[in-house]
Amino acid sequence: MTFKLILENMRYRPLRSLLSALLIAIPVTLILTLVGMSQGMLAESARRTRGIGADIMVRPPNAAFMGFSGAPTPEKMVSALAQEPHIAVATGVIVQGLGGLENVQGVDLEQFDKMSGGFEYIQGGPFKGPDDILVEESYARQHKLRLGSPVQVLGHSWRVAGIFASGKLTRIVLPLDVVQKLTANIGHVSIIYLKVDNPANVGSDIDALSKKFEGFRFLSMTEYLSMVSADSVPFLHPFINVIVGIGVVIGFAVVCLSMYMAVLQRTREIGILKSLGASKSYVLGLIVAEALAMGLAGTVGGILLSFVGRWLIMTLVPASLTQAIVPEWWPRTAAIVLGASLLGALYPGLRAARQDPIEALAYE
């Protein structure tokens, strides 16, 4: 009986019900999109790092392992490390930010290919001329680039020589010496990657290298990848908490307003129910149940809209943003929204429960 009353009330006022559910869906989508983007971009970063094929990262003294822009490491360290026992391949990379989340990386392509197995070219191939550049497929798609297309990077015009599959190093690649010259970092690199002859001995290799090259910092790729998480990004958790708080406020306000208007519109109906013997708890439960039904509908709608948002991001800006679908956040978001819906329904519900049936029946 209660379910039928709720369903009929929502069907009788479809526009109000639809708008209420949609407004509840917006914070759900906002929360899921933000969490999905943070996890998606971190997962993408980890995948690119694994694609390098290195076992050890090397940084100079006092340099952080998170964020590599700049070139504080002498390039001569690459050749020195390459001569060490158990080091199969050593290569240096220079990273130069382009603003926002984009960067260009300069590589010694021959050494990088030995370490990683090389880029998987979808079109074209390696550098052939001094003005050649390699770009990832998603970057080419976002910027509508093809083989031979001109690209403006670091204040210089380049020709696209190759388009490679995603999942390895970065989205824009230039020769190492070219980036060094353009950024006035000749003889320096941002980071050194090492590949050992036996990955099982990475720990002992790091100990030996740390003793010989005192001051330089050596970190296994396994340990680095464990650091690439939401916990390692400053202020990310507080920012997500702020968004969750906004979602609670929006959900509370929408439900409170919607149910308050519903109580005013159904004053006579509530009076009839109370004259037929409906208790205060029954009337309160009816209002709360309808609010929870709208909250549930808004949650489902928000989850569906998060898929739409992901499709838009991956279609329009695949090289700038990456969003993951996070099913583990669906029940959390549902609990947040349903809790806000419950709180928002309490005042209208209590007001309806306290109505005098005679006054309600006389209401115009």
C-alpha positions in Angstrom: 0.0 0.0 0.0 2.8 2.4 1.0 4.8 1.6 -2.2 1.7 2.2 -4.3 1.0 5.6 -2.7 4.7 6.6 -3.3 4.6 5.5 -6.9 1.3 7.3 -7.6 2.5 10.5 -6.0 5.7 10.5 -8.1 3.7 9.7 -11.3 1.1 12.3 -10.5 3.8 15.0 -10.5 6.4 13.6 -13.0 8.1 16.9 -13.7 8.8 17.7 -10.0 9.9 14.1 -9.4 12.2 14.1 -12.5 13.8 17.5 -11.6 14.3 16.4 -8.0 16.0 13.2 -9.1 18.1 15.0 -11.6 19.3 17.6 -9.1 20.2 14.8 -6.8 22.1 13.0 -9.6 24.3 16.1 -10.2 26.4 15.8 -7.0 26.5 12.0 -7.4 28.0 12.5 -10.9 30.4 15.2 -9.5 31.7 12.9 -6.8 32.1 9.9 -9.1 33.7 11.9 -11.9 36.3 13.5 -9.5 37.2 10.3 -7.8 37.3 8.5 -11.2 39.6 11.2 -12.7 42.0 11.0 -9.7 42.2 7.3 -9.9 42.2 7.1 -13.7 45.1 9.6 -14.0 47.2 7.9 -11.3 46.6 4.5 -12.9 47.6 5.9 -16.3 50.7 7.4 -14.8 51.6 4.0 -13.3 51.0 2.2 -16.6 53.3 4.6 -18.5 56.0 4.1 -15.8 55.7 0.3 -16.0 56.0 0.6 -19.8 59.5 2.1 -19.5 60.8 -1.4 -18.6 63.2 0.0 -16.0 64.0 -1.6 -12.6 65.6 1.4 -10.8 65.1 5.2 -10.9 68.0 7.5 -10.0 67.7 11.1 -8.8 70.4 13.5 -7.5 70.6 14.6 -3.8 67.6 16.4 -2.4 65.5 15.8 -5.5 62.0 14.3 -5.1 60.8 11.2 -6.9 57.4 12.8 -7.6 57.6 15.4 -10.3 60.6 15.4 -12.6 60.5 18.7 -14.4 63.9 20.3 -14.6 67.3 18.7 -15.2 69.4 18.5 -12.0 71.3 15.3 -12.9 74.6 15.3 -14.7 74.3 13.3 -17.9 77.8 11.8 -17.3 76.1 9.7 -14.5 74.3 7.7 -17.2 77.6 6.4 -18.7 79.1 5.8 -15.2 76.1 3.8 -14.1 76.1 1.8 -17.3 79.5 0.5 -16.4 78.4 -0.9 -13.1 78.0 -4.6 -12.5 74.5 -6.1 -13.1 73.4 -2.9 -15.0 72.1 -4.1 -18.4 70.8 -0.7 -19.7 71.1 2.9 -18.5 69.3 5.8 -20.1 68.6 9.4 -19.1 65.4 11.3 -19.8 64.8 15.0 -19.6 61.3 16.2 -18.7 60.0 19.7 -19.6 56.5 20.8 -18.6 54.3 22.5 -21.2 51.7 23.9 -18.8 48.9 22.1 -17.1 49.3 18.4 -17.1 51.2 18.1 -20.4 55.0 17.6 -20.7 57.5 16.7 -23.4 60.2 14.2 -22.7 63.6 14.0 -24.5 65.0 10.5 -24.8 68.0 8.7 -26.3 65.7 6.6 -28.5 68.3 3.8 -29.1 68.8 3.2 -25.4 65.2 3.7 -24.5 64.2 1.0 -27.1 66.7 -1.4 -25.6 65.2 -0.9 -22.2 61.5 -0.8 -23.0 61.2 -2.8 -26.2 60.5 0.4 -28.2 57.4 2.3 -29.0 54.6 0.5 -30.8 54.0 2.7 -33.8 50.5 3.0 -35.2 51.7 5.3 -38.0 55.2 6.3 -39.1 58.3 5.5 -37.1 61.3 6.8 -35.3 63.0 10.2 -35.8 64.4 10.8 -39.3 65.2 14.5 -39.2 66.2 17.2 -36.8 62.6 18.6 -36.7 60.8 15.3 -36.1 58.6 14.6 -33.1 56.7 11.5 -31.9 53.2 11.8 -30.4 50.9 9.3 -28.6 47.8 8.2 -30.4 45.4 10.0 -27.9 47.3 13.2 -28.3 47.2 13.0 -32.1 43.4 12.3 -31.9 42.7 15.2 -29.6 44.7 17.6 -31.6 43.7 16.1 -35.0 47.3 15.3 -36.0 48.5 13.0 -38.8 51.9 12.0 -40.1 53.6 15.1 -41.4 51.3 17.5 -39.4 53.1 20.5 -37.9 53.1 20.8 -34.1 54.2 23.8 -32.0 56.1 22.6 -28.9 58.7 24.6 -26.9 58.4 27.5 -29.2 59.4 25.5 -32.2 57.6 23.9 -35.1 58.0 20.1 -35.5 56.8 17.5 -38.0 55.0 14.4 -36.7 57.2 11.5 -37.7 55.5 8.8 -35.7 52.3 8.1 -33.8 52.6 5.5 -31.1 50.3 3.5 -28.9 49.6 4.7 -25.3 51.1 3.2 -22.2 54.8 4.1 -22.5 56.6 7.0 -20.9 54.6 10.1 -22.1 52.5 11.6 -24.9 55.1 13.8 -26.6 58.7 12.7 -27.3 61.7 14.5 -28.8 65.4 13.6 -29.1 67.3 14.0 -25.8 69.9 16.4 -27.2 67.3 18.6 -28.8 65.4 19.2 -25.6 68.6 19.8 -23.7 69.5 22.6 -26.2 66.0 24.2 -26.2 65.8 24.2 -22.4 69.5 25.3 -21.8 70.2 22.0 -20.0 73.1 20.7 -22.1 74.8 17.8 -20.3 72.0 17.3 -17.8 68.9 15.1 -17.5 65.9 15.0 -15.2 66.0 11.3 -14.3 68.0 8.2 -15.0 66.4 4.8 -15.5 68.3 1.5 -15.0 67.5 -2.0 -16.1 69.4 -4.8 -14.2 70.3 -8.2 -15.5 68.4 -10.0 -12.7 65.3 -8.2 -11.3 65.3 -10.5 -8.3 68.5 -8.8 -7.1 67.2 -5.2 -7.3 67.5 -4.6 -3.6 71.2 -5.6 -3.4 72.0 -3.7 -6.5 70.5 -0.6 -5.0 72.5 -1.0 -1.8 75.7 -1.4 -3.8 75.0 1.6 -6.0 74.0 3.8 -3.0 77.3 3.1 -1.3 79.4 3.8 -4.4 77.5 6.9 -5.6 76.9 8.5 -2.2 74.3 11.2 -2.2 72.4 10.0 -5.2 69.1 8.5 -4.5 68.1 5.0 -5.9 64.6 3.8 -5.8 63.1 0.5 -7.2 60.3 0.9 -9.7 58.2 -1.4 -7.5 58.5 1.0 -4.6 57.9 4.0 -6.8 54.7 2.6 -8.2 53.5 1.9 -4.7 53.8 5.7 -4.1 51.7 6.5 -7.2 48.3 6.6 -5.3 45.7 9.1 -4.2 47.4 9.2 -0.8 50.6 10.6 -2.4 48.8 13.6 -4.0 48.7 16.6 -1.6 45.3 18.0 -0.8 43.4 15.4 -2.9 41.6 13.8 -0.1 40.5 17.1 1.5 39.3 18.3 -1.9 37.3 15.1 -2.4 35.8 15.6 1.1 34.8 19.2 0.2 33.0 17.8 -3.0 31.3 15.2 -0.9 30.2 17.9 1.6 28.8 19.9 -1.3 27.0 16.8 -2.5 25.4 16.4 1.0 24.3 20.0 1.1 22.8 19.9 -2.4 21.0 16.6 -1.7 19.7 17.9 1.6 18.4 21.2 0.1 16.8 19.5 -3.0 15.0 16.9 -1.0 13.9 19.3 1.7 12.5 21.8 -0.8 10.9 19.1 -2.9 9.2 17.3 0.0 8.1 20.5 1.6 6.4 21.5 -1.6 4.9 18.0 -1.8 3.5 18.3 1.7 1.9 21.6 0.8 0.4 20.2 -2.4 -0.9 17.1 -0.6 -2.4 18.7 2.5 -5.9 17.4 1.8 -4.5 13.9 0.9 -2.7 13.8 4.3 -5.9 15.0 6.0 -7.8 12.1 4.4 -5.2 9.6 5.4 -5.2 10.8 9.0 -9.0 10.9 9.1 -8.9 7.2 8.0 -6.7 6.4 11.0 -3.2 6.9 9.7 -0.8 7.5 12.5 1.8 10.2 12.7 4.6 7.6 12.3 2.8 6.3 9.1 2.6 9.8 7.6 6.2 10.5 8.5 7.3 7.2 7.1 5.4 7.9 3.8 7.2 11.2 3.3 10.6 9.7 4.2 10.1 6.7 2.0 9.3 8.9 -1.0 12.4 11.0 -0.3 14.5 7.9 -0.2 13.0 6.7 -3.5 14.0 10.0 -5.1 17.4 9.7 -3.6 17.8 6.2 -5.0 16.6 7.4 -8.4 19.1 10.3 -8.3 21.9 7.9 -7.3 21.2 5.6 -10.2 20.9 8.6 -12.6 24.2 10.0 -11.3 26.0 6.7 -11.9 24.7 6.5 -15.4 25.7 10.2 -16.0 29.3 9.3 -14.8 29.5 6.9 -17.7 28.3 9.7 -20.0 30.9 12.0 -18.5 33.7 9.5 -19.0 32.7 9.0 -22.7 32.8 12.8 -23.2 36.2 13.1 -21.6 37.7 10.2 -23.5 36.2 11.5 -26.8 37.0 15.2 -26.5 40.2 15.4 -24.4 41.7 11.9 -24.2 45.3 13.3 -24.0 44.5 15.8 -21.2 42.3 13.8 -18.8 41.7 10.2 -17.9 38.6 9.0 -16.0 38.1 5.6 -14.5 34.8 4.0 -13.5 35.0 3.4 -9.7 32.3 0.8 -8.7 33.6 0.7 -5.1 32.4 4.3 -4.7 28.8 3.6 -5.8 27.7 2.3 -2.4 29.5 5.1 -0.6 27.9 7.7 -2.8 24.5 6.0 -2.4 24.9 6.1 1.4 25.9 9.8 1.3 22.9 10.8 -0.9 20.4 8.6 0.9 21.6 10.1 4.2 21.1 13.6 2.8 17.7 12.6 1.5 16.7 11.3 4.9 17.8 14.4 6.7 16.1 16.6 4.1 12.8 14.7 4.5 12.6 15.0 8.3 11.2 18.5 8.6 8.6 18.2 5.8 7.7 14.7 7.2 7.3 16.0 10.8 5.2 18.9 9.6 2.9 16.6 7.7 2.6 14.2 10.7 1.6 17.1 13.0 -1.2 18.4 10.7 -4.7 18.5 12.1 -6.9 16.3 9.9 -9.9 18.7 10.2 -7.8 21.7 9.1 -6.2 19.6 6.4 -9.5 18.6 5.0 -10.6 22.2 4.9 -7.4 23.3 3.2 -8.0 24.9 -0.3 
